[in-house]
Amino acid sequence: MPITLTRWIVRFAPLLSKRVWEHAQVLLVGAILASGKRTVTAVLRVLGLEQEPRFQKYHRVLNRARWSSLAVARVLLGLVVETFVATGPVLIGIDDTLERRRGAKINAKGIYRDPVRSSRSHMVKASGLRWLCAMVLAEIPWAERVWALPFLTALCPSERYHRQRKQRHKTLPEWAGQLLKLIQHWLPGREVMVVADSS
């Protein structure tokens, strides 16, 4: 592994236990190398571990191990800003996306307008999870264009989901405001500019 990549990866080590960190490193490197969907299976395959007899330990990093996704997002934001936006304002893009999911055990799913399949004259609805994603919009020198580099996502359940649980529903703008307050706290002294669509 290149020294530069190793130097970035070890910044995440204090956030995980030693046991979880061993498996997390494999997942991280495999996710960088994998093409197409970055599933745990694809990650293990690209690293030559598809015959691993205890493959479930890699799944447990994501679904059972205790670690803070907010702490990971904070370190990731720091790395991205340090690498691509060392000076000047930090441009943050906020956008929602729909993860199409079905099944009785997926509690936070809702019915939403499908932006990919819908048009102005025809609306298509889809069942799934709605996520709000925050990304650094940075000009990448070798790409000669601006890339959106995601570092933080928040699950935004439907109004029906909250009503059934007698909880207060937060709208997308409220979720966005919460994320932006967090980002401003993580980047003290830096000017933060935000780009978002009408939703």
N, C-alpha and C positions, 0 to 999 in steps of 0.2 A: 504494500500500500504506500502511495506517495507520502512523504513526510508532512506536506502541507495538509493533506486530508487527515492524517493521524492527529495533527495538532488541533484541527477543528473538532474531530470526534471526541477526543478526551475531555473537551469542555463539558460534555454531557455526563461524564462518569460520576461526579458527586451527586447527581440527581437520582441515581439508582443504586440498589444494593449490589454488592459484589456479584452475587449469583445471577441476578437479573441482567447486570451489565454485560456478562459474558455472552448471553444470548442476544441482547439488544445490539451489540456491535455487529454480529453476524447479519441481523436483519437490516441494519443501517447500510452496511457495505453492499449487501445483496440488492437492496432497493435502489442504490445508485447504479449498479451494474445491470439490473433487469430492464428489459424493454417490454413495452405493452403494459398490461395490468400488473401492478406491484402487489400481488397477493403473497402470503407467506409461502405458499407452494412454489410460486415463480421465483421468489428470492432464494429458497433452498435449492431449486433446480439450477439456477445460474451459478451457484457456488459449488455444485457437485454434491450436494447433500440430500438429493431426492430420495435416497435409500436410508436416510437417518431413521433408526428404529424408534427413537423417542422424539419424533417431530413435534408432538404436542407441547413440548416445553417452549418452543418458539411461539406458538399460538398464545400461550399463557402470558408472555410478555405483554401482549396487547389486551387480553381480556380478563386476566386475574391478578397480575402482579401489581403491587402498590407503588405508584409513582405519580407525580403531579404533571399533568399535561400543560398546565399554565407555566410551571417552572421551565419545562422544555421549550415552550413557545418563547419565553423571555430570552433564554440563551440563544435560540435560533434567530430571533430578531436582532440581538446584539451582533451576531456573526454576519448576518446579511448587511446590516447598516455599516459595520466596520469594514466590510469588504467592498461594497458597491456604492455607499453613500457616506463616505467619511466626513464630508463637509456639506454645508448648505441644508436646505429644507429636506425633510424626509417625506416623500409622496406615498401616501397609503391609499390603496384601492379597497373598497368594501363592496362585496357582491354576494348575493345568495345563490345557492345551487340546490337542485333537487336530486337526492339519491333515491332511485326507484327501489322500494323495498315492499314486500308483502309478508304476511305471516302473523299468526296470533301472538307470538312472543315479542313482536316489535311494537312496544308500547307508545312511543312518541310519534308514530306515523300519522299522516293526515292526507287529505285530498287537496292538491294544489294545481294551479294552472301550469301546464308543461310549456316552458318557454321555447323549447327546441321544436316541438311539433305544432305549436299554435301559430296563428298568423293574426293580422288585424281583423279579418272577417270570420275566422274559424278558431274557436277555443277548444283545446284538448286538455282534459284533466288527467292527472296521474297520482297514484298512491305512493307515498314514500316519506322520507325524512328531509326536512328543510334545514340546510346549514348556512350560516353566515360566515363568510371567509374574509379575513384581513390579509392583505398582501402588500409587500413593498414593491412599488413600481420603480424599477431602476434601469438605467441605460447600461446594457452589457456591451463592453468594448468589442469583443470578438464577434458578437452577433449583429452589431451596428443597428440595434433597435432596443426598444423598451420591453423588458420582460416583467411579468407579474410573478413575484416570488412569495408564495403563501407561507405564513408562519403560525397562524392562529385561526381556529374555527370554533364556532359555537352552534350547538343544536338549538333550533328555534321551533319548539313544538307548536302545533295548531291551537287555535282558540278553543276548539272542542276538547282537546286533550286537557287543557287547564280547567275548563268548565267542569268536566267529569270529576276532577280531583279537587274542586273548589279552591283553585289557586288563581291568583291574578295573572291574566295573560299579558305578555309583553309583545308589542308590535316590533317589526323589523327595525324601524328607526330607533326605538328604545334599546334594542339589543346592540345596534350600531353605536349608539351613544355610550353604552357601557364598555364596549370593546375599545372605543377611542379614548375614554378616560384611563383605561388600563395601559394602553400604548403610550399615552402622554406621560403617565407615571413611570413607565419603563425607560423613557427617553428624556430624562430631565435636561433642560437647557437646550433642547433641539426644537426647531420649528417643525411642526407636523402639519402637512396639507393633506386634504382628503378628497378623493374622487369616488362618486357613487352614481348609480342609475336612479331612475324615478321610483323604483320600489323601495 
